[in-house]
Amino acid sequence: AEVRLSRRRWAVVLLFSSYSLCNAFQWIQYGSVNNVFVRFYGVSAFAVDWLSMCYMLAYIPLLFPVAWLLDKRGLRLIALAGSALNGLGAWVKLGSLRPQLFAVTVLGQVVCAVAQVFILGMPSRIASVWFGPREVSTACSLAVFGNQLGIALGFLVPPVLVPNVEDEEKLAYHISIMFFMTAGVATALFILVVIVFKEKPPHPPSQAQALIQSRPPEEYSYVQSILRLLRNTNFMLLMVTYGLNTGCFYSLSTLLNRMVIQHYPGEEVNAGRIGLTIVLSGMVGALISGIWLDRTKTYKQTTVVVYVMSLVGMVVYTFTLSLGFLWVVFVTAGVLGFFMTGYLPLGFEFAAELTYPESEGTSSGLLNVSAQIFGIAFTISQGQIMDHFGTKAGNLFLCSFLFLGTIMTAFIKADLRRQQANLESEQT
């Protein structure tokens, strides 16, 4: 098949990145002002934590049907479903502006959590279907970039829009502004997806993608593909290490407000800014790692270095959080975010290399299942440890698992199958 790049590819990846941003914002919008929503709805901090953890919980049982849909029906249907559910969940939340309506806000968040299942596994698939071999890792980083920017805005915007005021009517008004803005943006993005998002470009962007597209559909079995992935030792190691790293990030993000408020009372806005710093520096790390991979193809070496630096960053953050200097927390959180969040697209792209020609949606979906399982376990465990033994003990708990992940990453072999397929096709 003729290999040619489509000019529409940048519009597709930026649009995906935008509605992924909106969905990620809704994930963390409660956690970044945890104490405000605890008081407004009259529920426990653990109940508000579950508004974040329901994203992780929903992903686990829904991954396989959504991944099967992605393989059978393609990118456009998944994009439409994800952006539509994201908008629907945002509108449902507008019905929860009274203290007794906590169940309605839970329902809206669950709808958004289902939307996330249609979003998280797509970056590497969009990159492979639309982008050439010299830009595929950069494209994957851009697709992940939106999700991270959404988390950043989720830390920054809610503390500004929803101040910790005593008057219940004023607080409901401030919450309504945030919910209305989110619903409006989500609806506009769904309309753009309907207009702009296409299934695939007219021509395959790489020889590896041309080989996949030329394969007869009857040769592909979704169940056999999953079984082959589960027998791939290198991929299974990556799945566990990715889950450990990303699970630590999810736990840290969900509990950050509680950590900062415990050491710096009344600093809700700065807690949001620290979360913003973690994610913004991580976005820079993700973009740099994507460009670096496209230039060097050093997947194994880069992954090991980033994992080691994530561990170092977590240890430094743990022992500086309680020093009493907010500027130190900002610096250490930024360094931690640069490596820990920058690891996310690395994992997707390394998995695509290790598992070619299997579907990128399935491999990245399994990585995300691992991340959600560890995210739930770490968030609950760290929350309990913090309640009983303090924030330092909770963060040391995460450090121990990052250390385990670092050792396991060293045992992954760099079996770069997608790169090999491109080289062999070019030689032929």
Salt bridges, closest charged atoms under 4 A:
GLU2 OE2 - ARG4 NH2 2.45
GLU2 OE1 - HIS203 ND1 3.99
ASP49 OD2 - ARG258 NH1 2.63
ASP71 OD1 - ARG125 NH1 3.37
GLU135 OE2 - ARG9 NE 2.82
ASP294 OD1 - LYS297 NZ 3.78
GLU349 OE1 - ARG418 NH2 2.74
GLU353 OE2 - ARG418 NE 3.04
GLU358 OE2 - ARG228 NE 2.54
ASP387 OD1 - ARG258 NH2 2.91
ASP415 OD2 - ARG417 NE 2.85
